[in-house]
Amino acid sequence: MEPLQTGEEQNKENKLGSKRKKILESNYTRLLIGLIGGALIGLLYWEFIGCNGSCPLTSNPYKTVLFFAAMGVFMSWDKKK
C-alpha cells in the first residue's frame, strides 16, 4: 500500500498535471505534433507506396514529406476560433 499524500504533495501534483495539460492543449504543440506526424506519414508513404520517377509528388522524398507535413499542420489547425 502506498502512503497517503499530504495536502501539500497533492497540491504540487495537481499543479504539475495542469501545466502538462496546458502544454498539450497549446495551439503550437498541436501544430508541432501535426507537422511531425504528417512528415513521418509522408516518409512512410514514399518508402512503401511511392513510385519511381513518373509521379511528381511521390518520386521525390522531400516533396512527399513536405506535402504530408503541410497536410498534418492543416488537419491539426484549431478551427474553433
Residue, then its C-alpha position, 0 to 999 in steps of 0.5 A: m500500500e502506498p502512503l497517503q499524500t499530504g495536502e501539500e504533495q497533492n497540491k504540487e501534483n495537481k499543479l504539475g498535471s495542469k501545466r502538462k495539460k496546458i502544454l498539450e492543449s497549446n495551439y503550437t504543440r498541436l501544430l508541432i505534433g501535426l507537422i511531425g506526424g504528417a512528415l513521418i506519414g509522408l516518409l512512410y508513404w514514399e518508402f512503401i507506396g511511392c513510385n519511381g520517377s513518373c509521379p511528381l509528388t511521390s518520386n521525390p522524398y522531400k516533396t512527399v514529406l513536405f506535402f504530408a507535413a503541410m497536410g498534418v499542420f492543416m488537419s491539426w489547425d484549431k478551427k474553433k476560433 
